[in-house]
């Protein structure tokens, strides 16, 4: 209570929707923006990913092809990996 909190935001505009997403860290915001720029990943899927794994851990899992870590994230199947 009484602390100053900085929230990093992304203003998301689509033909039928305008949304504002907030993140506690720059890393979360950057990963969200990277994810939604990826074909097949929308804002909801990106949020699910970020709710289940830290941005650095997700990036490391992608780089090292860590299927076990990636398939623990809801919505990511083994067929989607590697």
PyMOL Python script that loads the backbone (N, CA, C, O; Angstrom):
from pymol import cmd

cmd.read_pdbstr("""\
ATOM      1  N   UNK A   1       0.834  -1.165   0.000  1.00  0.00           N
ATOM      2  CA  UNK A   1       0.000   0.000   0.000  1.00  0.00           C
ATOM      3  C   UNK A   1       0.890   1.242   0.000  1.00  0.00           C
ATOM      4  O   UNK A   1       1.835   1.336   0.784  1.00  0.00           O
ATOM      5  N   UNK A   2       0.598   2.150  -0.842  1.00  0.00           N
ATOM      6  CA  UNK A   2       1.364   3.382  -0.890  1.00  0.00           C
ATOM      7  C   UNK A   2       2.585   3.330  -1.774  1.00  0.00           C
ATOM      8  O   UNK A   2       3.234   4.356  -1.979  1.00  0.00           O
ATOM      9  N   UNK A   3       2.925   2.156  -2.312  1.00  0.00           N
ATOM     10  CA  UNK A   3       4.078   2.034  -3.204  1.00  0.00           C
ATOM     11  C   UNK A   3       3.697   2.467  -4.622  1.00  0.00           C
ATOM     12  O   UNK A   3       2.545   2.346  -5.040  1.00  0.00           O
ATOM     13  N   UNK A   4       4.679   2.965  -5.333  1.00  0.00           N
ATOM     14  CA  UNK A   4       4.476   3.323  -6.733  1.00  0.00           C
ATOM     15  C   UNK A   4       4.748   2.077  -7.573  1.00  0.00           C
ATOM     16  O   UNK A   4       5.761   1.403  -7.388  1.00  0.00           O
ATOM     17  N   UNK A   5       3.844   1.781  -8.488  1.00  0.00           N
ATOM     18  CA  UNK A   5       3.975   0.615  -9.359  1.00  0.00           C
ATOM     19  C   UNK A   5       3.956   1.094 -10.803  1.00  0.00           C
ATOM     20  O   UNK A   5       3.101   1.888 -11.195  1.00  0.00           O
ATOM     21  N   UNK A   6       4.898   0.606 -11.582  1.00  0.00           N
ATOM     22  CA  UNK A   6       4.933   0.935 -13.014  1.00  0.00           C
ATOM     23  C   UNK A   6       4.372  -0.256 -13.775  1.00  0.00           C
ATOM     24  O   UNK A   6       4.796  -1.395 -13.576  1.00  0.00           O
ATOM     25  N   UNK A   7       3.431   0.018 -14.633  1.00  0.00           N
ATOM     26  CA  UNK A   7       2.833  -1.031 -15.455  1.00  0.00           C
ATOM     27  C   UNK A   7       3.169  -0.739 -16.916  1.00  0.00           C
ATOM     28  O   UNK A   7       2.926   0.360 -17.416  1.00  0.00           O
ATOM     29  N   UNK A   8       3.720  -1.724 -17.576  1.00  0.00           N
ATOM     30  CA  UNK A   8       4.071  -1.616 -18.992  1.00  0.00           C
ATOM     31  C   UNK A   8       2.854  -2.079 -19.790  1.00  0.00           C
ATOM     32  O   UNK A   8       2.321  -3.159 -19.534  1.00  0.00           O
ATOM     33  N   UNK A   9       2.418  -1.283 -20.743  1.00  0.00           N
ATOM     34  CA  UNK A   9       1.170  -1.581 -21.446  1.00  0.00           C
ATOM     35  C   UNK A   9       1.354  -1.794 -22.939  1.00  0.00           C
ATOM     36  O   UNK A   9       2.302  -1.312 -23.560  1.00  0.00           O
ATOM     37  N   UNK A  10       0.408  -2.534 -23.479  1.00  0.00           N
ATOM     38  CA  UNK A  10       0.326  -2.753 -24.924  1.00  0.00           C
ATOM     39  C   UNK A  10      -1.108  -2.423 -25.338  1.00  0.00           C
ATOM     40  O   UNK A  10      -2.056  -3.033 -24.845  1.00  0.00           O
ATOM     41  N   UNK A  11      -1.261  -1.470 -26.231  1.00  0.00           N
ATOM     42  CA  UNK A  11      -2.553  -1.058 -26.760  1.00  0.00           C
ATOM     43  C   UNK A  11      -2.800  -1.859 -28.031  1.00  0.00           C
ATOM     44  O   UNK A  11      -2.126  -1.652 -29.040  1.00  0.00           O
ATOM     45  N   UNK A  12      -3.755  -2.763 -27.985  1.00  0.00           N
ATOM     46  CA  UNK A  12      -3.988  -3.734 -29.054  1.00  0.00           C
ATOM     47  C   UNK A  12      -5.248  -3.344 -29.821  1.00  0.00           C
ATOM     48  O   UNK A  12      -6.340  -3.363 -29.252  1.00  0.00           O
ATOM     49  N   UNK A  13      -5.121  -2.992 -31.092  1.00  0.00           N
ATOM     50  CA  UNK A  13      -6.254  -2.551 -31.897  1.00  0.00           C
ATOM     51  C   UNK A  13      -6.472  -3.527 -33.046  1.00  0.00           C
ATOM     52  O   UNK A  13      -5.564  -3.815 -33.825  1.00  0.00           O
ATOM     53  N   UNK A  14      -7.694  -4.023 -33.127  1.00  0.00           N
ATOM     54  CA  UNK A  14      -8.130  -4.867 -34.235  1.00  0.00           C
ATOM     55  C   UNK A  14      -9.394  -4.245 -34.807  1.00  0.00           C
ATOM     56  O   UNK A  14      -9.955  -3.324 -34.213  1.00  0.00           O
ATOM     57  N   UNK A  15      -9.844  -4.733 -35.943  1.00  0.00           N
ATOM     58  CA  UNK A  15     -11.046  -4.187 -36.577  1.00  0.00           C
ATOM     59  C   UNK A  15     -12.246  -4.204 -35.630  1.00  0.00           C
ATOM     60  O   UNK A  15     -13.038  -3.262 -35.608  1.00  0.00           O
ATOM     61  N   UNK A  16     -12.375  -5.280 -34.849  1.00  0.00           N
ATOM     62  CA  UNK A  16     -13.558  -5.451 -34.013  1.00  0.00           C
ATOM     63  C   UNK A  16     -13.275  -5.355 -32.509  1.00  0.00           C
ATOM     64  O   UNK A  16     -14.157  -5.642 -31.700  1.00  0.00           O
ATOM     65  N   UNK A  17     -12.060  -4.957 -32.126  1.00  0.00           N
ATOM     66  CA  UNK A  17     -11.705  -4.978 -30.716  1.00  0.00           C
ATOM     67  C   UNK A  17     -10.556  -4.012 -30.424  1.00  0.00           C
ATOM     68  O   UNK A  17      -9.599  -3.912 -31.191  1.00  0.00           O
ATOM     69  N   UNK A  18     -10.670  -3.317 -29.318  1.00  0.00           N
ATOM     70  CA  UNK A  18      -9.585  -2.494 -28.805  1.00  0.00           C
ATOM     71  C   UNK A  18      -9.336  -2.957 -27.372  1.00  0.00           C
ATOM     72  O   UNK A  18     -10.251  -2.944 -26.549  1.00  0.00           O
ATOM     73  N   UNK A  19      -8.105  -3.364 -27.070  1.00  0.00           N
ATOM     74  CA  UNK A  19      -7.781  -3.884 -25.744  1.00  0.00           C
ATOM     75  C   UNK A  19      -6.502  -3.242 -25.226  1.00  0.00           C
ATOM     76  O   UNK A  19      -5.643  -2.817 -25.998  1.00  0.00           O
ATOM     77  N   UNK A  20      -6.396  -3.183 -23.919  1.00  0.00           N
ATOM     78  CA  UNK A  20      -5.203  -2.679 -23.259  1.00  0.00           C
ATOM     79  C   UNK A  20      -4.700  -3.776 -22.333  1.00  0.00           C
ATOM     80  O   UNK A  20      -5.432  -4.230 -21.453  1.00  0.00           O
ATOM     81  N   UNK A  21      -3.455  -4.206 -22.524  1.00  0.00           N
ATOM     82  CA  UNK A  21      -2.849  -5.260 -21.713  1.00  0.00           C
ATOM     83  C   UNK A  21      -1.749  -4.652 -20.860  1.00  0.00           C
ATOM     84  O   UNK A  21      -0.982  -3.812 -21.331  1.00  0.00           O
ATOM     85  N   UNK A  22      -1.672  -5.077 -19.603  1.00  0.00           N
ATOM     86  CA  UNK A  22      -0.671  -4.546 -18.693  1.00  0.00           C
ATOM     87  C   UNK A  22       0.257  -5.627 -18.179  1.00  0.00           C
ATOM     88  O   UNK A  22      -0.162  -6.759 -17.934  1.00  0.00           O
ATOM     89  N   UNK A  23       1.535  -5.266 -18.017  1.00  0.00           N
ATOM     90  CA  UNK A  23       2.556  -6.203 -17.578  1.00  0.00           C
ATOM     91  C   UNK A  23       3.439  -5.541 -16.530  1.00  0.00           C
ATOM     92  O   UNK A  23       3.669  -4.333 -16.575  1.00  0.00           O
ATOM     93  N   UNK A  24       3.928  -6.333 -15.592  1.00  0.00           N
ATOM     94  CA  UNK A  24       4.765  -5.791 -14.524  1.00  0.00           C
ATOM     95  C   UNK A  24       6.198  -5.523 -14.962  1.00  0.00           C
ATOM     96  O   UNK A  24       6.879  -4.678 -14.381  1.00  0.00           O
ATOM     97  N   UNK A  25       6.663  -6.246 -15.994  1.00  0.00           N
ATOM     98  CA  UNK A  25       8.053  -6.071 -16.430  1.00  0.00           C
ATOM     99  C   UNK A  25       8.123  -5.808 -17.931  1.00  0.00           C
ATOM    100  O   UNK A  25       7.225  -6.173 -18.689  1.00  0.00           O
ATOM    101  N   UNK A  26       9.203  -5.172 -18.332  1.00  0.00           N
ATOM    102  CA  UNK A  26       9.463  -4.945 -19.769  1.00  0.00           C
ATOM    103  C   UNK A  26       9.614  -6.269 -20.502  1.00  0.00           C
ATOM    104  O   UNK A  26       9.198  -6.400 -21.653  1.00  0.00           O
ATOM    105  N   UNK A  27      10.214  -7.252 -19.830  1.00  0.00           N
ATOM    106  CA  UNK A  27      10.426  -8.557 -20.453  1.00  0.00           C
ATOM    107  C   UNK A  27       9.099  -9.215 -20.802  1.00  0.00           C
ATOM    108  O   UNK A  27       8.952  -9.794 -21.878  1.00  0.00           O
ATOM    109  N   UNK A  28       8.123  -9.127 -19.881  1.00  0.00           N
ATOM    110  CA  UNK A  28       6.809  -9.695 -20.167  1.00  0.00           C
ATOM    111  C   UNK A  28       6.158  -8.988 -21.355  1.00  0.00           C
ATOM    112  O   UNK A  28       5.590  -9.638 -22.232  1.00  0.00           O
ATOM    113  N   UNK A  29       6.240  -7.683 -21.380  1.00  0.00           N
ATOM    114  CA  UNK A  29       5.676  -6.911 -22.487  1.00  0.00           C
ATOM    115  C   UNK A  29       6.351  -7.279 -23.805  1.00  0.00           C
ATOM    116  O   UNK A  29       5.668  -7.518 -24.800  1.00  0.00           O
ATOM    117  N   UNK A  30       7.645  -7.327 -23.824  1.00  0.00           N
ATOM    118  CA  UNK A  30       8.379  -7.662 -25.059  1.00  0.00           C
ATOM    119  C   UNK A  30       8.028  -9.067 -25.548  1.00  0.00           C
ATOM    120  O   UNK A  30       7.837  -9.283 -26.745  1.00  0.00           O
ATOM    121  N   UNK A  31       7.942 -10.035 -24.604  1.00  0.00           N
ATOM    122  CA  UNK A  31       7.604 -11.403 -24.992  1.00  0.00           C
ATOM    123  C   UNK A  31       6.177 -11.460 -25.522  1.00  0.00           C
ATOM    124  O   UNK A  31       5.914 -12.159 -26.501  1.00  0.00           O
ATOM    125  N   UNK A  32       5.247 -10.733 -24.892  1.00  0.00           N
ATOM    126  CA  UNK A  32       3.864 -10.674 -25.374  1.00  0.00           C
ATOM    127  C   UNK A  32       3.831 -10.152 -26.805  1.00  0.00           C
ATOM    128  O   UNK A  32       3.173 -10.737 -27.666  1.00  0.00           O
ATOM    129  N   UNK A  33       4.535  -9.060 -27.060  1.00  0.00           N
ATOM    130  CA  UNK A  33       4.542  -8.470 -28.400  1.00  0.00           C
ATOM    131  C   UNK A  33       5.191  -9.407 -29.418  1.00  0.00           C
ATOM    132  O   UNK A  33       4.743  -9.477 -30.562  1.00  0.00           O
ATOM    133  N   UNK A  34       6.219 -10.112 -29.025  1.00  0.00           N
ATOM    134  CA  UNK A  34       6.849 -11.083 -29.916  1.00  0.00           C
ATOM    135  C   UNK A  34       5.890 -12.236 -30.208  1.00  0.00           C
ATOM    136  O   UNK A  34       5.754 -12.668 -31.353  1.00  0.00           O
ATOM    137  N   UNK A  35       5.232 -12.727 -29.167  1.00  0.00           N
ATOM    138  CA  UNK A  35       4.308 -13.846 -29.347  1.00  0.00           C
ATOM    139  C   UNK A  35       3.145 -13.481 -30.266  1.00  0.00           C
ATOM    140  O   UNK A  35       2.802 -14.257 -31.157  1.00  0.00           O
ATOM    141  N   UNK A  36       2.528 -12.305 -30.063  1.00  0.00           N
ATOM    142  CA  UNK A  36       1.373 -11.954 -30.891  1.00  0.00           C
ATOM    143  C   UNK A  36       1.765 -11.620 -32.328  1.00  0.00           C
ATOM    144  O   UNK A  36       0.909 -11.579 -33.212  1.00  0.00           O
ATOM    145  N   UNK A  37       3.043 -11.383 -32.562  1.00  0.00           N
ATOM    146  CA  UNK A  37       3.497 -11.156 -33.935  1.00  0.00           C
ATOM    147  C   UNK A  37       3.779 -12.474 -34.653  1.00  0.00           C
ATOM    148  O   UNK A  37       4.089 -12.485 -35.844  1.00  0.00           O
ATOM    149  N   UNK A  38       3.670 -13.581 -33.923  1.00  0.00           N
ATOM    150  CA  UNK A  38       3.903 -14.913 -34.478  1.00  0.00           C
ATOM    151  C   UNK A  38       2.601 -15.458 -35.054  1.00  0.00           C
ATOM    152  O   UNK A  38       1.558 -15.391 -34.404  1.00  0.00           O
ATOM    153  N   UNK A  39       2.656 -15.987 -36.250  1.00  0.00           N
ATOM    154  CA  UNK A  39       1.475 -16.537 -36.898  1.00  0.00           C
ATOM    155  C   UNK A  39       0.842 -17.626 -36.038  1.00  0.00           C
ATOM    156  O   UNK A  39       1.525 -18.541 -35.576  1.00  0.00           O
ATOM    157  N   UNK A  40      -0.466 -17.518 -35.828  1.00  0.00           N
ATOM    158  CA  UNK A  40      -1.192 -18.536 -35.079  1.00  0.00           C
ATOM    159  C   UNK A  40      -1.291 -18.282 -33.577  1.00  0.00           C
ATOM    160  O   UNK A  40      -1.967 -19.026 -32.866  1.00  0.00           O
ATOM    161  N   UNK A  41      -0.618 -17.234 -33.088  1.00  0.00           N
ATOM    162  CA  UNK A  41      -0.684 -16.920 -31.659  1.00  0.00           C
ATOM    163  C   UNK A  41      -1.355 -15.565 -31.485  1.00  0.00           C
ATOM    164  O   UNK A  41      -0.861 -14.537 -31.948  1.00  0.00           O
ATOM    165  N   UNK A  42      -2.486 -15.596 -30.808  1.00  0.00           N
ATOM    166  CA  UNK A  42      -3.207 -14.365 -30.529  1.00  0.00           C
ATOM    167  C   UNK A  42      -2.919 -13.889 -29.115  1.00  0.00           C
ATOM    168  O   UNK A  42      -2.114 -14.478 -28.394  1.00  0.00           O
ATOM    169  N   UNK A  43      -3.587 -12.820 -28.738  1.00  0.00           N
ATOM    170  CA  UNK A  43      -3.368 -12.226 -27.419  1.00  0.00           C
ATOM    171  C   UNK A  43      -3.719 -13.196 -26.295  1.00  0.00           C
ATOM    172  O   UNK A  43      -2.985 -13.291 -25.311  1.00  0.00           O
ATOM    173  N   UNK A  44      -4.834 -13.917 -26.430  1.00  0.00           N
ATOM    174  CA  UNK A  44      -5.232 -14.853 -25.375  1.00  0.00           C
ATOM    175  C   UNK A  44      -4.196 -15.961 -25.200  1.00  0.00           C
ATOM    176  O   UNK A  44      -3.845 -16.309 -24.073  1.00  0.00           O
ATOM    177  N   UNK A  45      -3.715 -16.505 -26.286  1.00  0.00           N
ATOM    178  CA  UNK A  45      -2.698 -17.570 -26.206  1.00  0.00           C
ATOM    179  C   UNK A  45      -1.404 -17.036 -25.614  1.00  0.00           C
ATOM    180  O   UNK A  45      -0.754 -17.715 -24.820  1.00  0.00           O
ATOM    181  N   UNK A  46      -1.031 -15.825 -25.997  1.00  0.00           N
ATOM    182  CA  UNK A  46       0.195 -15.225 -25.458  1.00  0.00           C
ATOM    183  C   UNK A  46       0.076 -15.032 -23.951  1.00  0.00           C
ATOM    184  O   UNK A  46       1.035 -15.268 -23.217  1.00  0.00           O
ATOM    185  N   UNK A  47      -1.092 -14.607 -23.489  1.00  0.00           N
ATOM    186  CA  UNK A  47      -1.295 -14.435 -22.045  1.00  0.00           C
ATOM    187  C   UNK A  47      -1.215 -15.765 -21.307  1.00  0.00           C
ATOM    188  O   UNK A  47      -0.654 -15.834 -20.214  1.00  0.00           O
ATOM    189  N   UNK A  48      -1.771 -16.821 -21.897  1.00  0.00           N
ATOM    190  CA  UNK A  48      -1.694 -18.148 -21.271  1.00  0.00           C
ATOM    191  C   UNK A  48      -0.233 -18.580 -21.142  1.00  0.00           C
ATOM    192  O   UNK A  48       0.175 -19.109 -20.107  1.00  0.00           O
ATOM    193  N   UNK A  49       0.539 -18.355 -22.182  1.00  0.00           N
ATOM    194  CA  UNK A  49       1.962 -18.708 -22.133  1.00  0.00           C
ATOM    195  C   UNK A  49       2.652 -17.943 -21.017  1.00  0.00           C
ATOM    196  O   UNK A  49       3.378 -18.537 -20.219  1.00  0.00           O
ATOM    197  N   UNK A  50       2.438 -16.638 -20.947  1.00  0.00           N
ATOM    198  CA  UNK A  50       3.102 -15.805 -19.944  1.00  0.00           C
ATOM    199  C   UNK A  50       2.624 -16.098 -18.522  1.00  0.00           C
ATOM    200  O   UNK A  50       3.363 -15.870 -17.565  1.00  0.00           O
ATOM    201  N   UNK A  51       1.403 -16.598 -18.377  1.00  0.00           N
ATOM    202  CA  UNK A  51       0.895 -16.976 -17.055  1.00  0.00           C
ATOM    203  C   UNK A  51       1.545 -18.255 -16.547  1.00  0.00           C
ATOM    204  O   UNK A  51       1.534 -18.523 -15.346  1.00  0.00           O
ATOM    205  N   UNK A  52       2.110 -19.045 -17.450  1.00  0.00           N
ATOM    206  CA  UNK A  52       2.621 -20.361 -17.084  1.00  0.00           C
ATOM    207  C   UNK A  52       4.133 -20.498 -17.112  1.00  0.00           C
ATOM    208  O   UNK A  52       4.674 -21.494 -16.632  1.00  0.00           O
ATOM    209  N   UNK A  53       4.822 -19.506 -17.670  1.00  0.00           N
ATOM    210  CA  UNK A  53       6.281 -19.605 -17.747  1.00  0.00           C
ATOM    211  C   UNK A  53       6.861 -18.188 -17.847  1.00  0.00           C
ATOM    212  O   UNK A  53       6.288 -17.318 -18.504  1.00  0.00           O
ATOM    213  N   UNK A  54       7.979 -17.975 -17.201  1.00  0.00           N
ATOM    214  CA  UNK A  54       8.664 -16.684 -17.263  1.00  0.00           C
ATOM    215  C   UNK A  54       9.221 -16.466 -18.675  1.00  0.00           C
ATOM    216  O   UNK A  54       9.592 -17.429 -19.346  1.00  0.00           O
ATOM    217  N   UNK A  55       9.282 -15.224 -19.125  1.00  0.00           N
ATOM    218  CA  UNK A  55       9.781 -14.960 -20.475  1.00  0.00           C
ATOM    219  C   UNK A  55      11.165 -15.561 -20.752  1.00  0.00           C
ATOM    220  O   UNK A  55      11.378 -16.153 -21.810  1.00  0.00           O
ATOM    221  N   UNK A  56      12.107 -15.412 -19.808  1.00  0.00           N
ATOM    222  CA  UNK A  56      13.454 -15.965 -20.041  1.00  0.00           C
ATOM    223  C   UNK A  56      13.408 -17.482 -20.137  1.00  0.00           C
ATOM    224  O   UNK A  56      14.132 -18.069 -20.941  1.00  0.00           O
ATOM    225  N   UNK A  57      12.563 -18.134 -19.325  1.00  0.00           N
ATOM    226  CA  UNK A  57      12.472 -19.594 -19.344  1.00  0.00           C
ATOM    227  C   UNK A  57      11.824 -20.067 -20.642  1.00  0.00           C
ATOM    228  O   UNK A  57      12.212 -21.099 -21.189  1.00  0.00           O
ATOM    229  N   UNK A  58      10.846 -19.323 -21.133  1.00  0.00           N
ATOM    230  CA  UNK A  58      10.208 -19.670 -22.409  1.00  0.00           C
ATOM    231  C   UNK A  58      11.201 -19.541 -23.550  1.00  0.00           C
ATOM    232  O   UNK A  58      11.295 -20.426 -24.400  1.00  0.00           O
ATOM    233  N   UNK A  59      11.941 -18.441 -23.572  1.00  0.00           N
ATOM    234  CA  UNK A  59      12.938 -18.235 -24.620  1.00  0.00           C
ATOM    235  C   UNK A  59      13.989 -19.342 -24.589  1.00  0.00           C
ATOM    236  O   UNK A  59      14.379 -19.864 -25.634  1.00  0.00           O
ATOM    237  N   UNK A  60      14.442 -19.695 -23.396  1.00  0.00           N
ATOM    238  CA  UNK A  60      15.439 -20.763 -23.266  1.00  0.00           C
ATOM    239  C   UNK A  60      14.875 -22.102 -23.743  1.00  0.00           C
ATOM    240  O   UNK A  60      15.572 -22.871 -24.405  1.00  0.00           O
ATOM    241  N   UNK A  61      13.614 -22.378 -23.406  1.00  0.00           N
ATOM    242  CA  UNK A  61      12.990 -23.630 -23.843  1.00  0.00           C
ATOM    243  C   UNK A  61      12.886 -23.689 -25.367  1.00  0.00           C
ATOM    244  O   UNK A  61      13.069 -24.751 -25.961  1.00  0.00           O
ATOM    245  N   UNK A  62      12.594 -22.558 -25.995  1.00  0.00           N
ATOM    246  CA  UNK A  62      12.534 -22.507 -27.463  1.00  0.00           C
ATOM    247  C   UNK A  62      13.922 -22.747 -28.060  1.00  0.00           C
ATOM    248  O   UNK A  62      14.082 -23.551 -28.979  1.00  0.00           O
ATOM    249  N   UNK A  63      14.919 -22.044 -27.529  1.00  0.00           N
ATOM    250  CA  UNK A  63      16.281 -22.137 -28.061  1.00  0.00           C
ATOM    251  C   UNK A  63      16.847 -23.547 -27.922  1.00  0.00           C
ATOM    252  O   UNK A  63      17.551 -24.032 -28.808  1.00  0.00           O
ATOM    253  N   UNK A  64      16.533 -24.201 -26.798  1.00  0.00           N
ATOM    254  CA  UNK A  64      17.099 -25.531 -26.530  1.00  0.00           C
ATOM    255  C   UNK A  64      16.169 -26.671 -26.941  1.00  0.00           C
ATOM    256  O   UNK A  64      16.456 -27.838 -26.673  1.00  0.00           O
ATOM    257  N   UNK A  65      15.046 -26.329 -27.595  1.00  0.00           N
ATOM    258  CA  UNK A  65      14.064 -27.338 -28.015  1.00  0.00           C
ATOM    259  C   UNK A  65      13.615 -28.218 -26.857  1.00  0.00           C
ATOM    260  O   UNK A  65      13.511 -29.435 -27.009  1.00  0.00           O
ATOM    261  N   UNK A  66      13.350 -27.619 -25.706  1.00  0.00           N
ATOM    262  CA  UNK A  66      12.937 -28.348 -24.506  1.00  0.00           C
ATOM    263  C   UNK A  66      11.438 -28.668 -24.586  1.00  0.00           C
ATOM    264  O   UNK A  66      10.602 -27.940 -24.051  1.00  0.00           O
ATOM    265  N   UNK A  67      11.123 -29.781 -25.270  1.00  0.00           N
ATOM    266  CA  UNK A  67       9.732 -30.179 -25.471  1.00  0.00           C
ATOM    267  C   UNK A  67       9.007 -30.402 -24.145  1.00  0.00           C
ATOM    268  O   UNK A  67       7.834 -30.056 -24.006  1.00  0.00           O
ATOM    269  N   UNK A  68       9.699 -30.969 -23.194  1.00  0.00           N
ATOM    270  CA  UNK A  68       9.079 -31.276 -21.902  1.00  0.00           C
ATOM    271  C   UNK A  68       8.572 -29.994 -21.227  1.00  0.00           C
ATOM    272  O   UNK A  68       7.454 -29.962 -20.712  1.00  0.00           O
ATOM    273  N   UNK A  69       9.377 -28.965 -21.230  1.00  0.00           N
ATOM    274  CA  UNK A  69       8.980 -27.695 -20.616  1.00  0.00           C
ATOM    275  C   UNK A  69       7.875 -27.021 -21.428  1.00  0.00           C
ATOM    276  O   UNK A  69       6.918 -26.494 -20.862  1.00  0.00           O
ATOM    277  N   UNK A  70       8.007 -27.040 -22.741  1.00  0.00           N
ATOM    278  CA  UNK A  70       7.032 -26.375 -23.598  1.00  0.00           C
ATOM    279  C   UNK A  70       5.659 -27.037 -23.553  1.00  0.00           C
ATOM    280  O   UNK A  70       4.643 -26.342 -23.547  1.00  0.00           O
ATOM    281  N   UNK A  71       5.612 -28.373 -23.521  1.00  0.00           N
ATOM    282  CA  UNK A  71       4.328 -29.066 -23.541  1.00  0.00           C
ATOM    283  C   UNK A  71       3.614 -29.012 -22.186  1.00  0.00           C
ATOM    284  O   UNK A  71       2.467 -29.449 -22.090  1.00  0.00           O
ATOM    285  N   UNK A  72       4.248 -28.498 -21.158  1.00  0.00           N
ATOM    286  CA  UNK A  72       3.577 -28.277 -19.873  1.00  0.00           C
ATOM    287  C   UNK A  72       2.696 -27.032 -19.923  1.00  0.00           C
ATOM    288  O   UNK A  72       1.839 -26.844 -19.059  1.00  0.00           O
ATOM    289  N   UNK A  73       2.902 -26.182 -20.926  1.00  0.00           N
ATOM    290  CA  UNK A  73       2.113 -24.963 -21.090  1.00  0.00           C
ATOM    291  C   UNK A  73       0.777 -25.352 -21.739  1.00  0.00           C
ATOM    292  O   UNK A  73       0.763 -25.971 -22.802  1.00  0.00           O
ATOM    293  N   UNK A  74      -0.348 -24.987 -21.098  1.00  0.00           N
ATOM    294  CA  UNK A  74      -1.657 -25.315 -21.684  1.00  0.00           C
ATOM    295  C   UNK A  74      -1.767 -24.770 -23.110  1.00  0.00           C
ATOM    296  O   UNK A  74      -1.429 -23.619 -23.386  1.00  0.00           O
ATOM    297  N   UNK A  75      -2.251 -25.637 -24.006  1.00  0.00           N
ATOM    298  CA  UNK A  75      -2.452 -25.232 -25.392  1.00  0.00           C
ATOM    299  C   UNK A  75      -1.302 -25.568 -26.321  1.00  0.00           C
ATOM    300  O   UNK A  75      -1.442 -25.457 -27.539  1.00  0.00           O
ATOM    301  N   UNK A  76      -0.166 -25.977 -25.769  1.00  0.00           N
ATOM    302  CA  UNK A  76       0.971 -26.370 -26.613  1.00  0.00           C
ATOM    303  C   UNK A  76       1.073 -27.882 -26.573  1.00  0.00           C
ATOM    304  O   UNK A  76       1.286 -28.480 -25.518  1.00  0.00           O
ATOM    305  N   UNK A  77       0.919 -28.485 -27.732  1.00  0.00           N
ATOM    306  CA  UNK A  77       0.975 -29.943 -27.850  1.00  0.00           C
ATOM    307  C   UNK A  77       2.339 -30.351 -28.379  1.00  0.00           C
ATOM    308  O   UNK A  77       3.085 -29.530 -28.912  1.00  0.00           O
ATOM    309  N   UNK A  78       2.651 -31.612 -28.227  1.00  0.00           N
ATOM    310  CA  UNK A  78       3.937 -32.127 -28.689  1.00  0.00           C
ATOM    311  C   UNK A  78       4.068 -31.950 -30.199  1.00  0.00           C
ATOM    312  O   UNK A  78       5.168 -31.720 -30.702  1.00  0.00           O
ATOM    313  N   UNK A  79       2.948 -32.055 -30.930  1.00  0.00           N
ATOM    314  CA  UNK A  79       2.990 -31.893 -32.390  1.00  0.00           C
ATOM    315  C   UNK A  79       3.381 -30.467 -32.776  1.00  0.00           C
ATOM    316  O   UNK A  79       3.890 -30.232 -33.872  1.00  0.00           O
ATOM    317  N   UNK A  80       3.137 -29.514 -31.864  1.00  0.00           N
ATOM    318  CA  UNK A  80       3.449 -28.110 -32.134  1.00  0.00           C
ATOM    319  C   UNK A  80       4.930 -27.816 -31.944  1.00  0.00           C
ATOM    320  O   UNK A  80       5.438 -26.817 -32.453  1.00  0.00           O
ATOM    321  N   UNK A  81       5.620 -28.680 -31.218  1.00  0.00           N
ATOM    322  CA  UNK A  81       7.008 -28.419 -30.842  1.00  0.00           C
ATOM    323  C   UNK A  81       7.993 -28.966 -31.865  1.00  0.00           C
ATOM    324  O   UNK A  81       7.698 -29.874 -32.643  1.00  0.00           O
ATOM    325  N   UNK A  82       9.127 -28.392 -31.824  1.00  0.00           N
ATOM    326  CA  UNK A  82      10.334 -28.836 -32.512  1.00  0.00           C
ATOM    327  C   UNK A  82      10.027 -29.393 -33.844  1.00  0.00           C
ATOM    328  O   UNK A  82      10.935 -29.816 -34.560  1.00  0.00           O
TER     329      UNK A  82
END
""", "prot")
cmd.dss("prot")
cmd.show_as("cartoon", "prot")
cmd.util.cbc("prot")
cmd.orient("prot")
